[in-house]
Amino acid sequence: MCYNYFIMNIQAQNNNLIITDIRDFNLDHIFECGQCFRWNKESDGSYIGVACGRALKISQTASSVTLYDTSKEDFENIWYHYFDLDNDYGIIKSDLSADEILKKAIGYGEGIRILNQDLWECTVSFIISASNNIPRIKKIINELCLLYGEKINYLANTYYTFPSYEKIYSLSLEDLAPIKAGFRDKYILSAAQAFHNGLCIDTLKELSYSDAKKELMKIKGVGNKVADCILLFGLSKRNSFPIDVWIKRIVEYCYFDAPQSIEEIRRFSSKKFGDLGGYAQQYLFFYARENKIGL
């Protein structure tokens, strides 16, 4: 594989991959910025998660990143794209830093990378996230995977994949009751039906941002904010700027002297950040979370 914008040094050692010369990459920033729900921090500072049908333990020091019990083939075919490693975040941060507020925000989350997540999993995960908090979101998703995912044996432990849309399509509301998702159960089934009927990444990626959003919002339970999250994290439409109550407060705090409507925030973010809206949103979110802005 050709690594497009910088040369990473990758060495195999005792079934692990050790990567040096990796830039703009911080595990805490990546996994704690609200974009994913299946990665958990261990007592040693490493993270273990499941994505793309694989389990992975990953850790970081000042000079290297280690992927445990992982082949170079999996790194090239799965993790390189998943961690968005062909994207030069140095250029992105430089462009966004023309705005003094974002320059300050980037200082807090300089190692954020937007993960390229599976579209189906991303759709269900953000349906579950609506009017919810992160610990409960993670618990519901974990229960869904335990009940209906496939087993993965990894580092002497058992993990579970995210269940396929065909598996969920075969279920009933009663089958989903044990995950305790509440009113979201029917929305999860609606999403499974949409994917069963042909909604897929290939067709959505060909559409413009606005047209793809319209298609996603045909799924019950997918409103503006959830659709924008799916567009950003599941379809790589980086101009998407998801807005919830917290992001609204953050933008008001940073850029306005008075409350604004969500539509005004949407117009402002589109004009202000353009094609880099998704990156701006993630830096602002992490900055605000670290400084308890907008709570």
C-alpha positions in Angstrom: 0.0 0.0 0.0 1.1 3.5 -0.7 0.8 5.8 2.3 -0.2 9.1 0.7 0.9 12.0 2.8 3.6 10.8 5.2 5.8 7.8 5.6 4.9 5.6 8.6 7.4 3.1 9.8 5.6 -0.1 10.6 7.3 -3.0 12.3 5.9 -6.4 13.2 6.9 -7.6 16.7 5.5 -10.6 18.6 2.2 -10.6 16.6 1.9 -6.8 17.2 2.3 -3.9 14.8 4.4 -1.0 16.1 3.9 2.3 14.1 6.2 5.2 14.4 6.3 8.5 12.6 2.5 8.9 12.9 1.3 12.4 13.1 -1.9 14.2 14.3 -3.0 11.1 16.2 -4.1 10.9 19.8 -6.2 8.0 21.1 -7.9 10.0 23.9 -8.9 12.7 21.4 -10.1 10.2 18.8 -12.2 8.0 21.1 -13.5 10.6 23.6 -14.9 13.2 21.1 -18.3 11.7 20.8 -18.0 10.0 17.4 -18.0 6.3 18.5 -19.3 4.1 21.2 -17.6 0.7 21.1 -14.1 1.7 22.3 -13.3 1.4 26.0 -10.3 2.7 27.9 -8.3 0.2 29.9 -6.5 0.9 33.2 -3.1 1.0 31.3 -4.3 3.7 29.0 -4.9 1.5 26.0 -8.2 1.1 24.3 -10.1 -2.0 23.2 -12.9 -1.9 20.7 -14.7 -3.7 17.9 -15.1 -2.2 14.5 -15.4 -3.6 10.9 -15.9 -7.1 12.3 -12.6 -7.1 14.2 -11.6 -6.6 17.8 -8.5 -4.5 18.4 -6.4 -3.4 21.4 -4.4 -0.2 20.6 -2.0 1.8 22.8 0.2 4.9 22.3 3.4 6.3 23.7 5.1 9.6 22.9 6.8 7.9 20.0 4.7 5.0 18.8 1.3 3.4 18.4 0.9 -0.3 19.0 -1.8 -2.5 17.5 -2.0 -5.8 19.3 -2.3 -9.2 17.8 -3.0 -7.7 14.4 -1.6 -8.5 10.9 -0.2 -6.0 8.5 -2.9 -7.1 6.1 -5.6 -6.1 8.5 -3.9 -2.8 9.1 -3.7 -2.0 5.4 -7.2 -3.3 4.6 -9.1 -2.1 7.6 -7.4 0.1 10.2 -5.5 2.4 7.8 -8.9 3.6 6.4 -10.8 3.3 9.6 -8.4 5.8 11.3 -8.4 8.0 8.3 -4.7 7.8 7.9 -4.6 8.9 4.3 -5.9 12.3 5.3 -3.4 15.2 6.1 -4.8 16.7 9.3 -1.9 19.1 9.4 -3.3 20.9 6.4 -6.8 20.8 7.8 -5.7 22.2 11.2 -3.7 24.9 9.4 -6.7 26.0 7.3 -9.1 26.0 10.3 -6.6 27.9 12.5 -7.2 31.0 10.5 -10.1 31.3 12.9 -8.7 32.2 16.3 -11.4 30.3 18.2 -10.8 27.1 16.3 -7.0 27.6 16.6 -7.5 27.5 20.4 -9.9 24.6 20.2 -7.4 22.6 18.1 -4.9 23.1 20.8 -7.1 20.9 23.0 -7.9 18.2 20.5 -5.0 18.3 18.1 -4.9 14.5 17.7 -8.5 14.0 16.7 -9.2 12.0 13.5 -12.6 11.4 12.2 -13.2 7.6 12.0 -14.6 6.1 8.8 -17.2 3.9 10.4 -19.5 1.2 9.0 -22.6 2.9 7.6 -25.1 0.4 9.1 -23.5 0.4 12.5 -23.2 4.2 12.5 -26.9 4.6 11.6 -28.1 2.4 14.4 -25.6 3.9 16.9 -26.7 7.4 16.3 -30.4 6.5 16.3 -29.7 5.1 19.8 -27.8 8.2 20.7 -30.9 10.5 20.3 -31.9 12.1 23.6 -29.5 9.8 25.4 -26.2 10.0 27.3 -22.9 8.3 26.4 -22.8 5.6 29.2 -26.4 4.5 28.4 -25.7 4.6 24.6 -22.7 2.3 25.1 -24.7 0.0 27.3 -27.6 -0.4 24.8 -25.2 -1.0 21.9 -23.2 -3.5 24.0 -26.4 -5.4 24.8 -27.5 -5.4 21.2 -24.1 -6.9 20.2 -24.1 -9.5 23.0 -27.5 -10.7 22.0 -27.3 -10.7 18.2 -23.6 -10.2 17.1 -21.1 -12.8 16.2 -18.4 -14.0 18.6 -14.8 -12.9 18.2 -12.1 -14.5 20.2 -9.3 -12.0 20.7 -6.4 -11.9 23.3 -8.0 -14.6 25.4 -11.3 -12.8 25.6 -14.7 -12.9 23.8 -16.0 -9.9 22.0 -19.0 -9.5 19.6 -19.5 -7.9 16.3 -22.2 -5.4 15.5 -25.2 -7.5 14.2 -25.9 -7.3 10.5 -29.0 -5.4 9.3 -30.4 -8.7 8.0 -30.2 -10.1 11.5 -32.0 -7.1 12.9 -34.5 -7.1 10.1 -35.5 -10.7 11.2 -36.3 -9.5 14.7 -39.4 -8.1 16.4 -40.0 -5.4 18.9 -40.2 -8.1 21.5 -36.8 -9.4 20.5 -35.2 -6.0 21.0 -36.9 -5.4 24.4 -33.9 -6.8 26.4 -31.5 -4.1 25.2 -33.7 -1.5 26.9 -33.6 1.0 24.1 -37.1 2.2 24.8 -38.9 4.1 22.0 -35.8 3.6 19.8 -36.6 -0.1 19.2 -39.0 0.7 16.4 -36.5 3.1 14.8 -33.8 0.4 14.8 -36.2 -1.9 13.0 -37.1 0.9 10.5 -33.4 1.3 9.8 -33.0 -2.4 9.2 -35.9 -2.3 6.8 -34.4 0.6 4.9 -31.0 -1.3 4.5 -32.8 -4.5 3.6 -34.7 -2.6 0.9 -31.4 -1.3 -0.7 -30.1 1.7 1.2 -26.3 1.4 1.0 -23.1 3.3 1.1 -22.5 3.1 -2.6 -25.7 4.9 -3.6 -25.6 7.4 -0.8 -22.0 8.4 -1.4 -22.9 9.3 -5.0 -25.5 11.7 -3.8 -24.9 15.3 -2.7 -24.9 16.1 1.0 -28.4 17.4 0.9 -29.8 14.5 -1.2 -28.1 11.9 1.0 -29.5 13.6 4.1 -33.0 13.5 2.6 -32.7 9.7 2.0 -31.4 9.1 5.5 -34.2 11.1 7.1 -36.8 8.8 5.5 -35.8 6.4 8.2 -38.0 6.8 11.3 -36.1 8.3 14.1 -33.5 10.0 11.9 -33.8 13.7 12.3 -31.4 16.5 11.3 -28.7 15.9 14.0 -28.7 12.1 13.6 -28.6 12.3 9.8 -25.7 14.7 10.0 -23.8 12.4 12.3 -24.4 9.5 9.9 -23.2 11.7 7.0 -20.1 12.7 8.8 -19.0 9.4 10.4 -20.6 6.8 8.1 -20.4 8.5 4.7 -17.3 10.6 5.0 -19.2 13.8 4.1 -16.9 16.1 6.0 -19.0 19.2 5.3 -21.6 17.9 7.7 -21.9 19.8 11.0 -24.1 17.9 13.4 -26.0 20.3 15.7 -27.6 19.3 19.0 -28.4 21.5 22.0 -24.8 21.3 23.3 -23.2 22.2 20.0 -25.8 25.1 19.6 -24.7 26.4 23.0 -21.0 26.1 22.1 -21.3 28.0 18.9 -23.4 30.7 20.6 -20.8 31.0 23.3 -17.9 31.1 20.9 -19.4 33.2 18.0 -22.5 35.0 19.1 -23.6 37.4 21.9 -27.2 36.0 22.0 -29.1 32.8 21.5 -29.6 31.7 17.9 -32.0 29.2 16.3 -30.6 25.9 15.2 -31.3 26.9 11.6 -29.2 30.1 12.1 -26.4 27.9 13.6 -26.6 25.6 10.6 -26.4 28.5 8.1 -23.5 30.1 10.1 -21.5 26.8 10.2 -22.0 26.1 6.5 -20.8 29.6 5.6 -18.0 29.7 8.2 -16.5 26.3 7.8 -17.6 25.0 4.4 -16.2 21.7 3.4 -14.3 21.5 6.8 -17.5 21.7 8.9 -17.2 18.2 10.3 -13.7 18.7 11.5 -14.6 22.1 13.0 -17.5 20.5 14.9 -15.3 17.8 16.4 -12.6 20.3 17.5 -15.2 22.6 19.0 -17.0 19.6 20.7 -13.8 18.4 22.4 -12.7 21.9 23.4 -16.0 22.6 25.0 -16.1 19.2 26.8 -12.6 19.8 28.2 -13.6 23.3 29.4 -17.2 22.5 30.3 -18.5 25.2 27.9 -22.2 25.1 27.2 -23.2 22.7 29.9 
